[in-house]
Amino acid sequence: MRNPLRESSKFMSRQDAKTDGACAAPKRPAPAAKGLTPCVEPTARPRQDLAAEKPFWREKPLEEMNKTEWESLCDGCGRCCLVKLEDEDTGAIYFTDVACRLFDAGSCRCADYANRRRKVRDCIKLTPETARSLAWLPPSCAYRLIAEGRDLAWWHPLVSGSTETVHEAGVSVRGRVAALETEIRLDDYVDHIVAWPGKRPKAAKRRGAAPAAKSKIRGG
């Protein structure tokens, strides 16, 4: 087996955009003098609803997104934090149901995101370049979808407005992680190979998702 390799994606809580829908009420015109036409102030136009604007992920390529936009693309599914195995002879990649040592299986988030690369030396930061080059990124991954010119799915928090839809759609790893890497011997990883992390969940499809001897490779 090769030495463990780790790929890393970003897991940050989505920050909901705040919109200010308030607008000044129009002043009531003064009573008109007899024989004169009243001068009525035009009704104030409300601000354009920000939610109606074209979302940033449909406007910008990955390279042009700011930090907040980039971080918000992560749907919090946790699939990238599952350990993957690479066949040394064929280069084939296999997912497992074993998660990174820092992974919180309940929240599907990194337990120490800010210090993950210091604590896990082989953790690789996801970039626009790696989002296009890593063939093992899950087909439901927002970074992969945008890199391929596709839209986000209905269950993505940026679309649904809820961080729970990724779990409700069966996309996340919640309830499906067998153990953390610290709890499994290297020789036993083969027994934890699973196919589902590399597939789009049937539930997500039904509810109309937008079109959008081996060595360890851990991810995200």
C-alpha positions as CSV (number, residue, x, y, z in Angstrom):
1,M,0.0,0.0,0.0
2,R,1.0,3.6,-0.6
3,N,1.3,6.2,2.1
4,P,-2.0,7.8,3.0
5,L,-3.0,10.8,0.9
6,R,-5.7,13.2,1.9
7,E,-7.9,15.5,-0.1
8,S,-9.8,18.2,1.8
9,S,-12.9,20.3,1.0
10,K,-14.3,23.2,3.1
11,F,-17.0,22.8,5.6
12,M,-18.3,26.0,7.0
13,S,-21.8,26.8,8.1
14,R,-23.7,28.6,5.4
15,Q,-24.2,32.3,6.0
16,D,-27.7,33.4,5.0
17,A,-27.8,36.6,3.0
18,K,-29.7,39.4,4.8
19,T,-32.0,41.6,2.8
20,D,-33.5,44.8,3.8
21,G,-37.1,44.9,2.4
22,A,-38.0,48.1,4.1
23,C,-39.0,51.2,2.1
24,A,-40.2,54.6,3.0
25,A,-44.0,55.0,2.8
26,P,-45.1,57.7,0.3
27,K,-46.1,61.0,1.7
28,R,-49.9,61.8,1.4
29,P,-50.5,64.8,-0.9
30,A,-51.9,67.9,0.7
31,P,-55.5,68.8,-0.1
32,A,-55.8,70.6,-3.4
33,A,-57.0,74.2,-3.6
34,K,-60.2,74.8,-5.5
35,G,-59.6,74.9,-9.2
36,L,-56.0,73.5,-9.0
37,T,-54.7,70.1,-9.9
38,P,-52.9,68.5,-7.0
39,C,-49.3,67.6,-7.4
40,V,-49.0,64.0,-6.2
41,E,-45.7,62.6,-5.2
42,P,-44.8,59.4,-7.0
43,T,-45.1,56.3,-4.9
44,A,-41.7,55.2,-3.6
45,R,-40.4,52.1,-5.4
46,P,-39.4,49.3,-3.0
47,R,-35.9,48.0,-3.3
48,Q,-35.5,45.1,-5.7
49,D,-35.7,41.9,-3.8
50,L,-32.1,40.5,-3.6
51,A,-33.5,37.0,-3.7
52,A,-34.8,37.7,-7.2
53,E,-31.4,38.6,-8.4
54,K,-29.4,36.0,-10.3
55,P,-27.4,34.0,-7.7
56,F,-23.6,34.4,-7.7
57,W,-22.9,30.7,-8.6
58,R,-24.8,31.2,-11.9
59,E,-22.8,34.4,-12.6
60,K,-19.3,33.7,-11.5
61,P,-16.8,31.0,-12.3
62,L,-15.1,29.4,-9.2
63,E,-12.0,31.6,-9.6
64,E,-14.0,34.8,-9.3
65,M,-15.8,34.0,-6.1
66,N,-14.9,35.7,-2.8
67,K,-14.1,33.8,0.3
68,T,-17.7,33.9,1.7
69,E,-19.2,32.8,-1.6
70,W,-16.6,30.0,-1.9
71,E,-17.3,28.7,1.6
72,S,-21.0,28.8,1.1
73,L,-20.8,26.4,-1.8
74,C,-20.1,23.6,0.5
75,D,-23.4,21.8,1.2
76,G,-22.1,20.0,4.3
77,C,-22.7,16.5,3.0
78,G,-19.4,15.2,4.5
79,R,-18.7,12.8,1.6
80,C,-15.3,14.4,0.9
81,C,-14.2,13.5,4.5
82,L,-14.6,9.8,3.9
83,V,-11.4,7.8,3.4
84,K,-10.8,6.6,-0.1
85,L,-8.6,3.8,-1.3
86,E,-6.5,3.8,-4.5
87,D,-5.6,0.6,-6.3
88,E,-1.8,0.8,-6.9
89,D,-2.0,-1.2,-10.1
90,T,-5.0,0.4,-11.8
91,G,-5.4,3.8,-10.1
92,A,-9.0,3.0,-9.4
93,I,-10.5,4.9,-6.4
94,Y,-12.8,3.3,-3.9
95,F,-14.8,5.1,-1.2
96,T,-15.1,3.7,2.3
97,D,-17.5,4.4,5.2
98,V,-14.6,5.4,7.4
99,A,-14.2,9.1,8.1
100,C,-11.3,11.5,8.9
101,R,-10.2,11.6,12.5
102,L,-11.5,15.2,12.8
103,F,-14.9,14.5,11.3
104,D,-18.0,15.0,13.4
105,A,-20.5,12.4,12.2
106,G,-23.4,14.1,13.8
107,S,-23.0,17.5,12.3
108,C,-21.2,16.3,9.1
109,R,-18.6,19.0,9.7
110,C,-15.0,19.1,10.6
111,A,-14.5,19.3,14.4
112,D,-11.6,21.7,14.0
113,Y,-11.9,23.2,10.5
114,A,-9.6,26.2,11.2
115,N,-6.7,24.0,12.2
116,R,-7.4,21.0,10.1
117,R,-4.4,21.3,7.9
118,R,-2.1,21.7,10.9
119,K,-3.6,18.7,12.7
120,V,-3.9,16.5,9.6
121,R,-0.7,17.1,7.7
122,D,-1.9,15.5,4.4
123,C,-5.1,17.4,4.3
124,I,-5.3,19.2,0.9
125,K,-7.2,22.4,0.4
126,L,-9.8,22.4,-2.3
127,T,-9.3,25.0,-5.0
128,P,-10.9,25.8,-8.3
129,E,-8.1,23.8,-10.0
130,T,-8.5,20.7,-7.8
131,A,-12.3,21.0,-8.1
132,R,-11.8,20.4,-11.8
133,S,-9.1,17.8,-11.6
134,L,-10.2,15.5,-8.8
135,A,-12.2,12.7,-10.5
136,W,-13.4,11.3,-7.2
137,L,-15.3,14.4,-6.1
138,P,-18.9,13.2,-5.5
139,P,-21.3,13.9,-8.4
140,S,-23.5,15.9,-6.0
141,C,-20.6,18.2,-4.9
142,A,-21.4,21.9,-5.5
143,Y,-17.8,22.6,-6.5
144,R,-17.8,19.9,-9.1
145,L,-21.2,21.0,-10.4
146,I,-20.2,24.6,-10.8
147,A,-16.8,23.6,-12.4
148,E,-18.8,21.5,-14.9
149,G,-21.1,24.5,-15.7
150,R,-24.1,23.0,-13.9
151,D,-26.6,24.4,-11.4
152,L,-27.0,23.6,-7.7
153,A,-29.5,21.0,-6.6
154,W,-32.8,21.8,-4.8
155,W,-31.5,20.5,-1.5
156,H,-28.4,22.7,-1.5
157,P,-28.7,25.2,1.4
158,L,-28.1,28.1,-0.9
159,V,-31.2,27.0,-2.9
160,S,-33.5,25.6,-0.1
161,G,-32.6,28.1,2.6
162,S,-32.1,25.3,5.1
163,T,-29.0,23.3,6.1
164,E,-31.2,20.3,6.8
165,T,-32.3,19.5,3.2
166,V,-28.9,18.0,2.4
167,H,-29.7,15.4,5.1
168,E,-33.4,15.0,4.2
169,A,-32.5,14.3,0.6
170,G,-30.2,11.5,1.7
171,V,-27.1,13.2,0.3
172,S,-25.1,13.5,3.5
173,V,-23.2,10.8,5.3
174,R,-25.3,11.3,8.5
175,G,-26.0,7.9,10.0
176,R,-23.8,6.1,7.5
177,V,-20.3,6.5,8.9
178,A,-19.0,3.2,10.4
179,A,-16.0,4.6,12.3
180,L,-13.3,7.2,12.3
181,E,-9.9,6.4,10.9
182,T,-8.4,6.2,14.4
183,E,-10.8,3.3,15.2
184,I,-9.9,1.1,12.2
185,R,-6.7,-0.8,11.4
186,L,-5.2,-0.1,8.0
187,D,-5.6,-3.8,7.0
188,D,-9.3,-3.6,7.7
189,Y,-10.1,-0.7,5.3
190,V,-10.8,-3.0,2.4
191,D,-13.8,-4.4,4.4
192,H,-15.3,-0.9,4.6
193,I,-15.4,-0.2,0.8
194,V,-18.8,1.2,-0.2
195,A,-20.2,2.5,-3.5
196,W,-22.9,5.0,-2.4
197,P,-20.6,8.1,-1.8
198,G,-19.8,8.2,-5.5
199,K,-23.4,8.1,-6.6
200,R,-26.2,10.6,-6.7
201,P,-28.9,9.6,-4.1
202,K,-32.2,8.3,-5.6
203,A,-34.1,10.6,-3.2
204,A,-32.4,13.6,-4.6
205,K,-33.2,12.5,-8.2
206,R,-36.9,11.9,-7.4
207,R,-37.4,15.3,-5.8
208,G,-35.9,17.0,-8.8
209,A,-32.2,17.7,-8.2
210,A,-31.0,20.4,-10.6
211,P,-29.0,19.2,-13.7
212,A,-26.7,19.9,-12.9
213,A,-3.7,-3.8,-1.7
214,K,-4.7,-0.1,-1.7
215,S,-3.6,3.2,-0.3
216,K,-5.8,5.7,1.5
217,I,-7.0,8.9,0.0
218,R,-9.1,10.9,2.3
219,G,-11.1,13.7,1.2
220,G,-12.3,17.0,0.9
